[in-house]
Amino acid sequence: MEPVAVASAPDGTWIELAALTLRRERRLEETLPWVMSHLEQLRERAAGWRGPRYRESEFEFLPPVVRPAAFRDFDAFEEHVGAVRRRVGQVIPGAWYEAPAFAFANRLALVGHGASVRYPAEARELDFGLALGIVIGRRGRDISPERAWEHVAGFTIVNDLSARDLEQRALPAGLGPSKGKDFATAVGPWLVLRRELEARIEGERIHLKMTARMNGAVVGGGSTGSLYHTVPRMISHASQDAELFPGDLLSTGAVGGGCLLEAGANGEGWLKAGDEVELEVECIGTLATRVAGRAG
């Protein structure tokens, strides 16, 4: 079955986005530029809608953008980067402070809210990562930080899942976490448009509380306000000499205090089969991910 993009209605139900926009595009990323320019019109149509509606119990959540053209995974929170580096006997290099660093992540391994994931066959240290996701809504190249917010369609939550033992083997090579991350990344539960969060944006910063729960208990959290590299700086850097497209996904990387590694996990503290992780970001929602067990 083909994925269907839906929009929330004031009564908590969901309406097919194509029906509201009266456009032929069925993929969300194709519709985002129109949505950003016609938000009030979209709200009016949703409020007065008399056609078919869906309830959440009637469908399965997929990532807001199922297969983005690009998925850039940043590490923009200094506290988290320092914790990971210390674990492999390293310090944060000076170059990290000069520009936002990112790696191209596996855009085809995204799963949605409520999904179950299996961790790599060789992994023993499965961790979650509480991150903010940014979805690009307007195409752009060489975007300045001052104009970057104009290219943001909205925000979602990213569970930056990591096999810490595989990551630990890969990082000293200097080419990123490699097989420590490319098995699955959870994204969702939905996309909240940037214009809905304008009150939380001050200059280059966005202020949202972030909370991580494991099996119902709070195990960590932080705030998007502690980003060392801001969202506009990430977008500007990513677009230097490169085109960003509607639907492209950027992740901030885990917030400081937003993973088990920083909570002092040991051999008994990592994620295991049957665990459920809930990552909540203020004004966006809660992304749930279950651990099904080991692959293979």
Protein Blocks (a to p, Z undefined) as FASTA:
>chain_A
ZZddddddfkopacdfklmnopabfbfklmmmmmmmmmmmmmmmmmmpcbdcddfklpcc
ddfblbafbdcdddfbfklmmmmmmmnopacdfklmmpccdddddfklcccehiacdddf
kbcbdcdddddddddfbdcehiafklmmmmpnbdcdddddddfklmmmmmmnonajklmm
mmoccedjbdcdfklmmmmpghjbccddddddeehiafbdcdfklpmbafklmmmmmmgo
pacdehiacdebjaehiafklnopafklmccehiacddddehkbccddddfbjeZZ
